[in-house]
């Protein structure tokens, strides 16, 4: 702590008094971006306003900042990153000049830091990286590319993508591939065991991943995967992260995940996997 001296005038003479402790600097709270993004993907589809484990205090700081800017009602400052908070955050992003995926209501590192100026600092930032990366000739962002490479390294066969990210080429995808982090993996040449092992490898590095079968819809066998905490995710893809977190199948019926227990892993994401 710094101290300062004080000058006083006594009987026409200026004297130097003793040291006076300076006021200590007030430390700003730290907002964990990983926890905020997790809540932003898991909370909106919830019934009620349950708080995602570990995220509440960090979401509260973001909501207080949105409220201070007149973007979020006080009643919604509750630690639950629900649809009202998503909408308020998207308005904040647009006020910064962002549009499209950059104003989807999922916090990015720049908008989150700007919102917190003078209020909080940001820790454990999540970067999606360039959107023009590719994997096997399919477009993905840099984070998704690195995740696929890490999953691929666990397998004895190469991952082949049927569909990448940032694309609307397949209408059966229901908008999940419109943003970042979503891929479909071809499995037609793999055995049943290899298909499930691929699901497990993808989940291990931080994808919400499921084996899709022709009995579920108008598609061939493939694996659909969404990168958890990808801030470029479309709303349908983010909702699938919610389903995965809740142990569901990511389909319109929201049924229980049918992945055999031997191929399930604890819920995680890329940055946590790297630690």
N, C-alpha and C positions, 0 to 999 in steps of 0.2 A: 504494500500500500504506500502511495506517495504522500509526503507531508509538505506543508507549505509554511513559510514564516509570514508574520503579520506586522506591518509598519503602523505605529501609533504616534501621534503628536502629543507630547506632554510638556506643558510650560514652554511652548515655542520650540522645543527640541523634538526631533524625530528619533524614536527608538525602535529597535527590532525586538519583538516579543518572542516567546518560545514557539516551538513547532506545534502546529495544529493538524491533527490527522485529517487527510483528505477523505472525502466521501468515497467508499468503495464502489467500483463499477458493478452494475447489476448484470449478471450473466443472463443471456437470453435462453429460453428453453430450446431444446433440440428436437426437431421433427424428423422421424425416421421415414424416409421416402418409401422404403420397402413395405413398411407397415401401412402407410397411407394408401399405396397402390393396391395392396392386398384387400383392404377394406373397400376401396372404390370398385373392385371387381366382385367381391363376395357379398357386399351389403345390399345393393339395389334390388335384387330379386327376392330378398327375404320377406317372409310374412312377419310383420312387426319390425321393431327397431333394435333387435339384438346387436350387441357390440362384438365385433370380431376380436378374438383373443389376441391380446398384445397390441392392438391398434388404437384403442379408445383415446388415450391421452394425446396421441399424435394427431388423430383426426380432430379432436377438440381444438387444438391450436389452429389448424387450418380453417375450421368452421368459425372460430372467433375472428380470424382475419377477414373472412368473407363477410361476416356480419358487420364488422367495423367499416367495410366499404359499402354497406347498404345492399349487398347482394344476397344475403341469406337471413331469413327471419330468426329471431332469438329462439323460438320454439324448436327450431331444427338444429340448434347448437347442442348436440347430445352425444357426440362420439360415434354416431352411426352414419356412415358415408352413403346415405340412401339417395333416392332419386332427386330430392330437393337439393342436396349438396352437389350431386352431379350436375344438375342444371345451373346452379350458382357458379360452380367452377368453370363450366363451359362459357358462361357469360363473362367471367374474368378473363379467360383465354381470348375470347373475341375482343375484349377491350384492349388487349395487348397487340391486336392486329392479326391474330391467328384465325385460321378457317379450316374447314374440312376435318381431317383426322387430328389436326393440331388443336382443335377446339371440341374434342369429344367428351370433355368432362373428366377424363383421366389425367391426373397431374403429370406433367413433364418436369424435368429438373429446372429449366429456366423459369417457367411460370410459377412453380412452387417457391423458388427462391425469391422471385420478385414479390410475390404475395406476402412473404415473410419479412420483408425489409423492415428492420426496427422492431420486429415482434418475435421472430424465432430464427434459428439457423437450421440448415438441412444436413442430415447425415445419411449415409448409405444410399447415395443417389443411384438411380437405375437409368442406364443409357441404352436406347435401342440401336443407336448407330445409324449408318447410312441405309436408306431404303432401297438402294440399287445393287445390293449384294445379290449373289445367286448361290444356289446349291443344286448341283446336278442340272443346271440350265434353267431352274425355276427361280423367280424373284422372291427374295426374302430380305429382311433387314440383317444388319451385322450380328446382332445378338442372337437371332434365330439361327443364322448360319453357324455360329460357334456352338450353339446347343446341339444342332444336328450332327456336327462333326464329333462332338463328345459322345453322343449316343452311338453313332456309327462305329466309333473306336471300341465299343464294348461288344460288338457283334462280329461274327465271322463272315458276314455277307454285307454288301453295300446297300445303303439306303437309296432308294429311287423314289423321287417325288412325282406324283400324278398332278398335283396342283400346289402352287406356291401361295404367296401372300399378295395383297394389293391387287386383287383380280376379281372380276365378276364373271369369269368365263363359264362357271358351272352353276346353273340356276338351282340345282338340288342342294347347294351349300347354304342356302338361306341367309346369305349375307355374312357368314362367318369369315370368309376369305377377303372381304372388302378392305380390311385393314391389315395390320401387321401381326406376326406371330402365329398365323394359322397355316397349316400345311396338311396335305394328304399324302400318305406313303403307300406306294404300290406294294402289294403282297401276293399277287397272283402266282408267282413262281416259288413262294415259300411254303414250307410245311406248316401244319397247325401249330406245332411247338415253336417254330421259328417266328411265326406271327406274334404269338404271345410273348416271346422273349423280346421282340422288337418293341411291343407296347411297354414292357417293363423297363427297357433301356431308355425309352423316351421319357417315361415318368421319372426315372431316376435323376435325369438332368434338369427337370423342372417343367415338363409339358403335362398338361391335362390331355391324356391320350386314351383312345378307345379303338378296339377292333370293330369295324363296321361290316355288316353282312348283308347279302341280298334280301334276306327275310325282313330286314328293318326298313328298307326303302328302295328306291329305284337307282341302285348303284351296285357295282361289283364289290367284292371283298377289298377292303383297304383299311388303313389306319388313319383316323382323323386326330390331329394333335393341335393344341393351342398353347402357346408359351405363356405360362403364368407370369403376371406382372408386366406384360408388354403394354406400354402406354399408348401404342398405336392401334390396339385392338378395336375392332368394331364392337358395337353393343351386343350383337348376338354371340360373338366370340367371348367377350367378357362374361356374359351370362353362363356360358359353358364352363368357365373357370369356377363360377359359383356352384354349378352342378357337381363338378369334380370334387370340390372342397366338401360338399355335402354327401358324397358317396353315391352320386347318381350317374346316369348314362349320357347326359348331354344332348339327348334327343327331345323332341317336342313333348313326349309323354313323361319325361323326367322320372323314368323308372329307375330302380336300383341298378347300380353298376354291375354288369354281368362278367367282369373280368375275374378269372379264377384267383383264389386267394394266393396261390403260389407266385403269381405275377404282379401282385399289388405291392406298392411301396408307400412309405409315409409321405404325406403331402409336402412338397418342397418347391423351390424355384431356383433358377440358374445361379443367382448370386449366393444363395444359401448353400447350394451344392458345391460351389467353388471354395467355400470356407471350410 
